Amino acid sequence: MGPEALAQVLRPLTKHAAPHELLVGLHTADDAAVYRVNDQQAIISTADFFPPVVDDPYVFGAVAAANALSDVYAMGGQALMAINLVAWPDNLDFAILSEILRGGADIAAEAGAVIAGGHTVTDREPKYGLAVTGMVHPERILTKGGAQPGDILILGKPLGTGLITTAHKREQVDESDLAAAVASMMQLNREASQALQRPGVHAVTDITGFGLLGHAWEMASQSLCGMRIEYEALPLLPNARRYAESGHVTGGAERNASYLMPHVRIDERLNEVDREILWDPQTSGGLFASIEPSLWPALASLAPDVMFWRVGEVTQRVQDETHVLLEVH
């Protein structure tokens, strides 16, 4: 569902009062819900599922699991357990589903979590994902809000998964390019999240279905700050731009563009292909953070074990989100 439609359907739910123990919920619209259990512990809860983005069932399960776990890492937490969410056609071999679940279980185990159950429904199209439970200290939650003018913006994975997987569905992708995208999507954001758990990290989210600019806008609007993103600094998966040039654009990218255009100023030197990369929905994308500039040398020095790219800066504070502006140069 696109960001505009999602905001509309959720609006009535925000009218209900929330208990004080709900530290992050619908009223703040972050990557996951957080509920305080006591002074030392808070529970993180999130869910994500989608149709196959690759043909290999094991790989699809692994990618879907990494994607769902990412929201826990975006909140600064650790994953504890997960519940399988499955939609499956009656006429599709259940051996394929077993491979999907095996891929999800292996990634959950890599994250230090356990698959503790699940739920299935019959559907015309297969879908898979996880409902994940995690844990975080109530005073160490990473949220989208909190970016400050003068911060720098960093990104933890290259962009382009939507373009490459769309080319794959159309059987027009180079296998090496698909392999690079799969490796990126299967990579957990756990180490990146751990690296960001330090003073001076002001805001964090993960880049998924709303694309780079969609999630940057969420952070900027909740922080009541502007952002300036340097296009040439953005890391791209191999040949992502070529797939954009060939028209392998998703419907999600079009919805993202429609919603975000009033909030974005894009340098006129950036053409339509450049813009498609900015709107491109990501599957299991990287963490996106707003940090004090003094932290950058230490985070950059973690490469190649933990990768971050410096991609922009936070600009002026504003009175309300109607004046927030994303600029791309």
C-alpha positions in Angstrom: 0.0 0.0 0.0 1.3 3.4 -0.9 2.2 6.0 1.8 -0.8 8.3 1.0 -3.4 5.5 1.2 -1.8 4.1 4.3 -1.9 7.4 6.1 -5.6 7.7 5.2 -6.6 4.3 6.5 -4.7 4.7 9.7 -5.9 8.1 10.6 -9.1 7.0 12.5 -7.0 4.7 14.7 -4.9 7.6 16.0 -7.9 9.0 17.7 -7.8 6.3 20.4 -5.8 7.0 23.6 -2.7 4.9 24.2 -1.4 3.7 27.5 1.8 5.3 28.9 3.6 2.0 28.5 3.2 2.2 24.7 6.4 4.1 24.0 6.1 3.9 20.2 2.8 3.3 18.4 0.4 4.7 15.8 0.7 8.2 17.1 4.4 8.4 16.2 4.3 6.1 13.1 7.7 4.5 13.4 9.2 1.2 12.1 7.8 -0.9 15.0 5.7 -0.7 18.1 7.5 -0.5 21.5 5.8 -1.4 24.8 7.6 -0.8 28.1 7.5 -3.8 30.4 9.7 -2.3 33.2 12.5 0.2 33.7 15.0 -2.0 32.0 13.0 -3.8 29.2 10.6 -2.9 26.4 9.1 -5.2 23.9 9.4 -4.5 20.1 6.6 -5.8 17.9 6.5 -5.7 14.1 5.2 -7.7 11.1 6.0 -7.8 7.3 5.2 -10.1 4.5 4.9 -9.9 0.7 4.8 -12.0 -2.5 8.0 -13.6 -3.9 10.7 -11.3 -5.3 12.9 -14.1 -6.5 12.2 -17.6 -8.0 14.3 -19.6 -5.5 12.0 -20.5 -2.6 14.7 -20.8 0.0 16.2 -17.4 -1.0 12.7 -15.8 -1.0 12.1 -17.1 2.6 15.5 -15.7 3.7 14.9 -12.3 2.1 11.4 -12.0 3.6 12.7 -12.9 7.0 15.7 -10.4 6.9 13.2 -7.7 5.7 10.9 -8.3 8.7 13.7 -8.5 11.2 15.0 -5.2 9.9 12.4 -3.2 11.7 13.6 -4.5 15.1 17.1 -3.4 14.2 15.9 0.0 13.1 14.5 0.5 16.6 17.9 -0.5 18.2 16.7 -3.8 19.5 17.5 -7.5 19.3 15.2 -10.1 17.9 13.8 -12.8 20.3 11.3 -14.8 18.3 9.1 -14.7 15.2 5.8 -16.2 14.0 5.6 -17.3 10.3 2.9 -15.6 8.2 1.9 -17.6 5.1 -0.6 -17.2 2.3 -0.5 -20.3 0.0 -2.5 -21.5 -3.1 -4.1 -24.9 -2.9 -2.6 -26.0 -6.2 1.1 -25.1 -5.3 3.4 -27.8 -4.1 3.9 -27.7 -0.3 7.5 -28.8 -0.8 8.1 -25.2 -2.1 6.6 -23.8 1.1 8.9 -26.0 3.2 11.9 -24.4 1.4 10.5 -20.9 2.0 10.1 -21.7 5.7 13.6 -23.2 5.9 15.1 -20.0 4.5 13.2 -17.9 7.0 14.2 -20.1 9.9 17.9 -20.0 8.9 17.9 -16.2 8.8 16.0 -16.0 12.1 18.6 -18.4 13.7 21.4 -16.1 12.3 19.7 -13.2 14.1 19.7 -15.2 17.3 15.9 -15.6 17.2 13.6 -18.6 17.0 10.6 -19.4 14.9 8.0 -20.1 17.5 4.8 -20.7 15.5 2.8 -19.3 12.6 -0.4 -18.8 10.8 -1.5 -19.8 7.3 -4.3 -18.8 5.0 -5.3 -20.0 1.5 -4.7 -17.3 -1.2 -4.3 -17.2 -5.0 -0.8 -15.8 -4.7 1.9 -17.1 -2.3 3.1 -14.6 0.4 5.5 -15.0 3.3 6.9 -13.0 6.1 7.2 -12.8 9.9 5.7 -11.2 12.9 8.7 -10.5 15.0 9.1 -9.8 18.8 12.2 -8.1 20.0 13.6 -6.4 23.1 15.2 -3.0 23.7 16.1 -0.9 26.7 13.4 1.8 27.1 16.1 4.6 27.1 18.0 3.3 24.1 15.2 3.1 21.5 16.2 4.4 18.0 13.3 6.3 16.4 12.7 8.2 13.2 12.2 11.5 15.1 15.2 13.5 16.5 17.3 14.5 13.5 19.0 17.8 14.1 20.2 20.6 11.8 23.9 20.0 11.1 23.7 16.2 11.4 25.0 14.1 8.5 22.9 11.4 6.9 24.3 7.9 6.4 23.0 4.8 4.5 23.9 1.2 5.2 23.1 -0.6 2.0 23.2 0.2 -1.8 19.9 1.0 -3.6 18.3 -0.7 -6.5 16.6 -3.9 -5.3 13.2 -2.9 -6.7 14.6 -2.3 -10.2 16.7 -5.5 -10.2 14.0 -7.8 -8.9 11.5 -6.3 -11.4 14.0 -7.0 -14.2 14.3 -10.5 -12.8 10.5 -11.1 -13.0 10.6 -10.0 -16.6 13.6 -12.4 -17.3 15.8 -9.5 -18.3 18.4 -9.5 -15.5 22.0 -10.5 -15.5 22.6 -13.3 -13.0 25.5 -11.6 -11.4 23.4 -8.4 -10.8 20.6 -10.5 -9.3 23.2 -12.3 -7.1 24.4 -9.0 -5.8 20.9 -7.8 -5.0 20.1 -11.1 -3.3 23.2 -10.9 -1.1 22.3 -7.4 -0.1 18.6 -8.4 0.7 19.7 -11.4 2.8 22.2 -9.4 4.8 20.9 -8.6 8.3 21.0 -5.1 9.6 22.1 -6.4 13.0 25.7 -5.2 13.0 24.7 -1.8 11.5 22.2 -1.4 14.3 24.7 -2.3 17.0 27.1 0.2 15.5 24.5 3.0 15.8 23.8 2.4 19.4 25.9 5.2 20.7 25.4 8.8 21.9 25.1 11.3 19.0 22.9 9.0 16.8 19.7 11.1 16.7 17.3 9.3 14.3 17.2 5.9 12.5 14.9 4.1 10.1 15.3 1.4 7.4 14.8 1.9 3.7 12.1 -0.4 2.4 8.9 0.0 0.4 8.7 3.8 0.4 12.1 4.1 -1.2 15.0 6.4 -0.1 13.0 9.6 -0.3 9.9 8.2 1.3 11.7 7.1 4.4 13.8 10.2 4.4 10.6 12.3 4.3 9.2 10.3 7.3 12.3 11.1 9.3 12.4 14.7 8.2 8.8 15.4 8.9 8.9 13.8 12.4 12.0 15.7 13.2 10.7 19.0 11.8 13.9 19.4 9.8 14.8 19.7 6.2 17.3 17.4 4.4 19.7 17.7 1.6 20.7 14.5 -0.2 23.7 14.3 -2.5 22.7 12.1 -5.5 26.2 11.3 -6.6 27.0 10.0 -3.1 24.2 7.3 -3.1 25.5 3.7 -3.3 23.9 1.7 -6.0 23.7 -2.0 -6.7 25.5 -3.2 -9.9 23.7 -1.9 -13.0 20.7 -0.5 -11.0 20.8 2.6 -13.2 20.8 0.5 -16.4 17.6 -1.3 -15.3 16.0 2.0 -14.6 17.0 3.2 -18.1 15.4 0.0 -19.5 12.1 0.8 -17.8 12.0 -1.9 -15.0 10.1 0.4 -12.7 7.6 -0.9 -10.1 4.1 0.4 -9.4 5.3 1.2 -5.9 7.8 3.7 -7.3 5.0 5.5 -9.1 2.9 5.7 -5.9 6.0 6.9 -4.0 6.6 9.7 -6.5 3.0 10.8 -6.6 2.9 11.2 -2.8 6.3 12.8 -2.3 6.6 15.3 -5.2 5.0 18.1 -3.2 7.7 17.7 -0.5 10.8 17.3 -2.7 12.9 19.6 -4.7 15.1 17.7 -7.1 17.9 19.4 -9.0 17.0 19.9 -12.6 20.2 18.2 -13.7 18.8 14.9 -12.4 16.8 13.2 -15.2 13.9 10.7 -15.0 16.3 7.8 -14.6 18.0 9.4 -11.6 14.6 10.0 -10.1 13.4 6.4 -10.5 16.3 5.4 -8.3 15.2 7.8 -5.6 11.6 6.5 -5.7 12.6 2.8 -6.1 11.0 0.6 -3.3 13.6 -1.4 -1.5 13.3 -4.9 -0.1 15.4 -5.5 3.0 17.2 -2.2 2.5 19.8 -0.6 4.7 19.5 1.5 7.8 19.3 5.3 7.3 20.5 7.5 10.1 21.0 11.1 11.2 24.2 11.4 13.3 26.5 14.1 14.7 29.3 14.7 12.3 31.9 13.8 14.9 30.7 10.2 14.8 31.4 9.7 11.1 35.1 8.8 11.2 34.5 6.0 13.7 31.5 4.6 11.7 33.4 4.9 8.4 36.3 3.0 9.9 34.1 -0.1 10.4 34.3 -0.9 6.7 34.3 -3.4 5.1 32.8 -5.4 8.0 30.0 -2.8 8.5 29.3 -0.5 5.6 27.9 3.0 5.8 27.9 5.7 3.1 27.6 9.4 3.8 24.8 10.7 1.6 23.7 14.1 2.9 22.9 16.4 5.7 20.1 17.7 7.9 19.2 21.3 7.2 17.0 24.0 9.0 14.4 23.3 11.6 10.9 24.3 10.7 7.6 25.0 12.6 5.5 22.1 11.2 5.8 19.4 8.6 4.1 21.4 5.8 7.4 23.4 5.6 9.7 20.4 5.6 11.6 20.1 2.3 13.8 17.4 1.0 16.4 18.6 -1.5 18.3 16.3 -3.9 21.3 17.6 -5.7 
